[in-house]
Amino acid sequence: MQGKLSPVVVNSYQPLREIVCEVLRDAIRGGILKPGEWLKETDLADELLVSRTPVREAIRKLEQEGYVVTVPRRGAYVASVSIRDINEIFEIRAALEALACELAAERITDEEQERLERLLVAIGRAIEERDMDRIVRTDIEFHELLYQAARNERLLAIIGNLREQLTRFRTISMSYPGRLKATLEEHRAIVDAIGSGDPRLARKVGAKHMENSEKTLLYAIEEQEKKTGTTLVKRKGKKTKENVE
């Protein structure tokens, strides 16, 4: 791990533990800190030029988000992700996403509906310009607004935690051929259903969006592994293509 990370840049508006947490989270998402790699507090503190306290606090938060696993008396390591993990996360997300869409259809304001429409346009433009960073940012903003419209803070927190656990695969999934166009169409169906005030339809299209997202992610991971010759996920508990179709 030595030499992988750069010293943190202190931001007076943000607690040091949050800065350290962001640095480590980004390192895990970007593959700098790899699945199964042990996270030694002293080494991380030396590389980031901080004390062990913010490192310890950051690791604790990353454990709550699913990025890190802590073993008593041994320390923490970067969590591996298995096919079964992905299946389980999407099972829960599909149910919660459907609920969020249903509640949004009942509780969304006219202003929020208008903002969703504008975000659809923004996502479409980003796709045309092939600006992946902007696509990801706008997609996150779209879903956060959707969850906000559901008016359920606990639902928002739970979905946010589940999304974080698969963030490292977001770019791989969105880069899969045809996925961006399909995602835009699915988002449009969600916005239309919510705008119509039909909770049952909104629930249905929300669940379908998650189902398609899971299928695409599994295909994309398999293709990426073939292309790079590296293993991105563990195969224990694997769900095959036949099972997801």
Secondary structure as UniProt FT lines:
FT   TURN            2..3
FT   TURN            12..13
FT   HELIX           16..29
FT   TURN            30..31
FT   TURN            35..36
FT   STRAND          38..39
FT   HELIX           41..48
FT   HELIX           52..65
FT   STRAND          68..71
FT   TURN            72..74
FT   STRAND          75..78
FT   HELIX           83..107
FT   HELIX           110..128
FT   TURN            129..130
FT   HELIX           132..149
FT   TURN            150..151
FT   HELIX           153..165
FT   HELIX           167..169
FT   HELIX           170..174
FT   TURN            177..178
FT   HELIX           179..195
FT   TURN            196..197
FT   HELIX           199..228
FT   TURN            236..237
FT   HELIX           241..244
//
